[in-house]
Every structure is written in C-alpha cells, then in structure tokens.
Amino acid sequence: HVLTIFVLTVVLLWKAGGGRWVGHFVPAFALMLFAVPWPMGFEQSITSGLMQFVSGVIVEFMNLLGFYAEQSGNLIRLRNGWVGIEAACSGVRNFQSTLMSAWFVGELFRFTYVGRFLLLIMSGLASLVINVGRTGILTWTTHASGSNLTESIHDPVGYVVSVIAFAFLLVFAF
C-alpha cells in the first residue's frame, strides 16, 4: 500500500511542478518507505536470516572464549541453560529504525544520493554489529549469572543499543 501511495505522490508532484518538484520533494516522501512495517514475507525472511546469523556468530564467539555453546536453529545452548534469539531480538526493528534515521539524516544534511546510500550501508552494518554485541552481552550474562538477570537487563540493553546505533549514524554523517 505504501508503494502505491508513494507512486501516486510522485505522479501528483510531477503534475503540479514537474521534475524539479519531484527531485525536491521525493527524498522527504521516501522516508515513509522506511517508516512503515515491511511486508510480512520480506520481514520474516530477514528476521529468520538475522536470527540464524546472530546465533551462529555468538556460538562461535563463546566457543573461542572457551565456553561451551551450541547452536540449534535460533537457540543457543549453554551449560546452564538456553538463550533464544526470537524475532523481537533479531535486531530487525533496530535495523529498520537505523535505516529510517539514516535516510532522515541524509535528507536533513542534504546529502547527494550517493552520500545517502553510503550512509544507509554504513549505518545498517553498524546496527547489525551492535546487535551482535547486544546478543553477546545477553548470552554472556546468561552464562555467568543465569536467565533471571538476563531477563531483567534485556530491555535496557536494547535501549542502549538504539542510542549507540544513532550515535554511530551521526558520526558517519559528520
């Protein structure tokens, strides 16, 4: 639906002011492409891939540190319990909000389209790396202290990750 509205908006801008209006206003209207939920199938494929990727990286990291960890789908088995990387913890929401913020900052600073694309790529990669770090912290906490502590710090760590991702975005923009 949002693509239909976006195309309709572009057509109306073209009718009202020609190519100059389209070139001027389309970047601002393109923000809505990032701001709405992605189509279910697309989001689920990304979420599934992110859950598998993050689980695999954390298992390898824990094993490199000498701590037993085994991957079973999107679950990480530790000696004293399991860590589940669920859809909400896959990082897709943080990833999407980081992309939306990157597009907004690119428009705010009037970057070229190449600059905006580079900002999107760098911010998206930073978001993924930071989310792996978040999952690593939560997995380490489960290993060291059990799942009760992990549950209590889960949301605050997520908020901190969002702030860090936005800080990286601003650093990349400058």
GIMOPE-V564111 format. One record per backbone hydrogen bond with DSSP energy under -1.0 kcal/mol. CO is the residue of the C=O (numbers start at 0). NH is the residue of the N-H. If there is no record, write none. Layout:
CO|NH + CO|NH
//
This chain:
0|4 + 1|5 + 2|6 + 3|7 + 4|8 + 5|9 + 6|10 + 7|11 + 8|12 + 9|13 + 10|14 + 11|15 + 12|16 + 13|17 + 17|21 + 18|22 + 19|23 + 20|24 + 21|25 + 24|28 + 25|29 + 28|31 + 29|32 + 30|33 + 30|34 + 31|35 + 38|42 + 39|43 + 40|44 + 41|45 + 42|46 + 43|47 + 44|48 + 45|49 + 46|50 + 47|51 + 48|52 + 49|53 + 50|54 + 51|55 + 52|56 + 53|57 + 54|58 + 55|59 + 56|60 + 57|61 + 58|62 + 59|63 + 60|64 + 61|66 + 62|65 + 69|76 + 71|74 + 73|84 + 74|71 + 75|82 + 76|69 + 77|80 + 80|77 + 82|75 + 83|85 + 86|89 + 90|94 + 91|95 + 92|96 + 93|97 + 94|98 + 95|99 + 96|100 + 97|101 + 98|102 + 99|103 + 100|104 + 101|105 + 102|106 + 103|107 + 104|108 + 105|110 + 111|115 + 112|116 + 113|117 + 114|118 + 115|119 + 116|120 + 117|121 + 118|122 + 119|123 + 120|124 + 121|125 + 122|126 + 123|127 + 124|128 + 125|129 + 126|130 + 127|131 + 128|132 + 129|133 + 130|134 + 131|135 + 132|136 + 133|137 + 134|138 + 135|139 + 136|140 + 137|141 + 138|142 + 139|143 + 140|144 + 141|145 + 145|149 + 146|150 + 147|151 + 148|152 + 149|153 + 152|156 + 153|157 + 154|158 + 155|159 + 156|160 + 157|161 + 158|162 + 159|163 + 160|164 + 161|165 + 162|166 + 163|167 + 164|168 + 165|169 + 166|170 + 167|171 + 168|172 + 169|173
//
